[in-house]
Amino acid sequence: MKTILIVDDMKSELDMMANYLTKAGYNIIMANNGEEAIALAIAKKPDLVVTDWMMPKMGGLDICRKLRRNPQTQAIPVVTCTSKDRDVDRMWAKKQGIKAYVTKPCTQEELVMAVQGAME
């Protein structure tokens, strides 16, 4: 069973995404900030990270860049789940290494499809 690290500063968003992905058969690890996410990614080696884009101190793109720079985590795919929905945001995310982009609010199907696609 694949393990996914979910990162969001809003507990309700964390719980919703965890529920969606648990129902889809994934093990879930949760973090509510970027620093915790990096530490968990190094310690637990999840198969994928789903992160919010805009969070205090360290946002999703910062998380992605830090994971890419670390040899222990550089191969972990990253999906962003964000309220930012402009083409320029999508382009910038892709340039930073984001594998899939989901816009909030998302459905279970949208999130699961993005996760599956990013792990292929």
C-alpha positions in Angstrom: 0.0 0.0 0.0 1.4 3.4 -1.0 1.9 6.2 1.6 1.0 9.8 1.0 2.2 12.8 3.0 -0.5 15.5 3.1 0.5 19.1 4.0 -2.0 21.8 4.8 -2.2 24.5 7.5 -6.0 24.1 7.6 -7.1 21.1 9.6 -10.4 20.8 7.7 -8.5 20.5 4.4 -6.1 18.0 5.9 -9.0 15.8 7.2 -10.9 16.0 3.9 -7.9 15.0 1.7 -6.9 12.3 4.2 -10.5 10.9 4.0 -10.5 11.0 0.2 -7.2 9.2 -0.1 -7.8 6.7 2.7 -11.0 5.7 0.9 -8.9 5.2 -2.2 -6.6 2.8 -0.4 -3.6 4.9 0.6 -1.8 5.1 3.9 -1.7 8.8 5.1 0.8 10.9 7.0 -0.2 14.4 7.8 1.7 17.6 8.5 0.4 21.1 9.2 3.4 23.1 8.1 6.4 22.9 5.7 9.1 22.3 8.3 7.2 19.3 9.7 6.5 18.1 6.1 10.3 18.1 5.2 11.2 16.2 8.4 8.4 13.6 7.8 9.4 13.2 4.2 13.0 12.5 5.2 12.1 10.1 8.0 9.1 8.3 6.5 10.0 8.4 2.7 6.4 8.6 1.4 5.5 7.6 -2.1 4.1 11.1 -2.8 3.5 14.5 -1.2 0.2 16.4 -1.6 0.7 20.0 -0.4 -1.2 23.3 -0.2 0.6 26.1 -2.0 0.0 29.0 0.4 1.0 28.4 4.0 2.9 30.5 6.6 6.7 30.3 6.6 7.1 27.6 4.0 4.6 27.1 1.2 4.1 24.2 -1.2 6.6 25.4 -3.8 9.2 25.9 -1.1 8.5 22.3 0.1 8.9 21.0 -3.5 12.2 22.8 -4.0 13.6 21.5 -0.7 12.6 18.0 -1.5 14.2 18.2 -5.0 17.5 19.5 -3.5 17.8 16.6 -1.0 19.1 13.3 -2.4 17.0 11.4 0.1 13.7 12.9 -1.1 14.4 14.2 -4.7 12.5 11.4 -6.4 9.3 11.9 -4.3 6.5 13.3 -6.6 4.7 16.4 -5.4 1.1 17.3 -6.1 -0.3 20.7 -5.1 -3.9 21.3 -4.0 -4.5 25.0 -4.0 -7.0 27.7 -4.4 -4.7 29.5 -6.9 -6.2 28.9 -10.3 -4.4 31.1 -12.9 -2.5 29.7 -15.9 0.7 31.5 -14.7 0.4 29.7 -11.3 0.1 26.3 -13.0 3.1 27.1 -15.2 5.2 28.3 -12.2 4.3 25.2 -10.2 5.4 22.9 -13.1 8.7 24.8 -13.3 9.3 24.2 -9.6 8.8 20.4 -10.0 5.1 20.0 -9.2 3.8 16.8 -11.0 0.1 17.5 -10.7 -2.1 20.6 -9.9 -5.5 20.3 -8.2 -7.7 23.4 -7.6 -9.6 23.7 -4.3 -12.3 22.9 -3.6 -11.6 19.5 -5.2 -13.6 16.3 -5.4 -12.3 12.9 -4.3 -12.1 11.9 -8.0 -10.0 14.9 -8.9 -7.5 14.4 -6.1 -7.2 10.6 -6.6 -6.7 11.0 -10.3 -4.0 13.6 -9.7 -2.2 11.4 -7.2 -2.4 8.3 -9.5 -1.1 10.3 -12.4 1.8 11.8 -10.5 2.9 8.3 -9.4 3.0 6.9 -12.9 
